[in-house]
Amino acid sequence: MKRLTALLLLALFSAGTLTACNTVEGAGKDVQKVGSKMEEAAEDTGGTDPN
């Protein structure tokens, strides 16, 4: 019974860890998209023009 419980906990922990990795990767992509849009908006307004 202890072995079954340990295997069940290990499976749940592994599934949670894999899900978290996908979530963090997705969040990173979202942040990157927001940064790109901010750069485009700054270029459109001339906010990044050094002259």
Protein Blocks (a to p, Z undefined) as FASTA:
>chain_A
ZZmmmmmmmmmmmmmmmmmmmmmmmmmmmmmmmmmmmmmmmmmnopmmmZZ
